[in-house]
């Protein structure tokens, strides 16, 4: 049970479009601090999204709906193996694939998705059906927030994408680390995260799509060989 929160959900605030970047950063920072408190006590939320964050009359966010939460040190028998629980648009890949051994970095992913949504007005992945959304979560990289809203500070773009990394090991280490990064952004200090380079994006895509990557590489080799052959014949001529 929980106390009554007089206010609206964060999803309701988004009905009019994206929030100003500073307001978005301040809200998500406080949500990160709340989740860091929960993680320190062994609780993972597993369903963080704007609809589950209430904004009280003082403008303070409250994390609610721990209906899918689990304790990290216990093995709950309430969740069947392979069963997908949560909201697809804000769900990390490991949760979308039906794994039950998700850790605190699953919530870090969702925090990044919430920040993404507050900055752009839409979640990082959305499709016509929940299943199509899950497939996007598993196989696609999100469009950079800056490509959807050029007024977003680059540091917030970087923090959001860092949290949304497909591999948990490549995300921010904890919700507390995300809160610290957002605090640095708010105070104008340099952040620790760095933008993902183009070559890293290509390598990540190639690992997820090895067949297509191999075919693409073969085609590029054939084109290069053909161009080289034509150049050699032209020079001889």
Buried (B, 14 or more C-beta within 10 A) or exposed (E): EEEEBEBEBBBEBBEEEBBEBEEBBBBBBBBBBBBBEBBEEEBBBBBBBBBBBBBEEEEEBBBBBBEBBBEEEEEEEEBEEEEBBBBBBBBBBBBBBEBBEBEBBBBBBBBBBBBBBBBBBBBBBEBEEEEEBBBBBBEBBBBBBBEBBEEBBEBBBBBBBBBBBBEBEBBBEBBBBBBBBBBBBBEEEEBEBEBBEEEEEEEBBBEBEEEEBEEEEEEEEEEEEEEEEEEEEEEEE
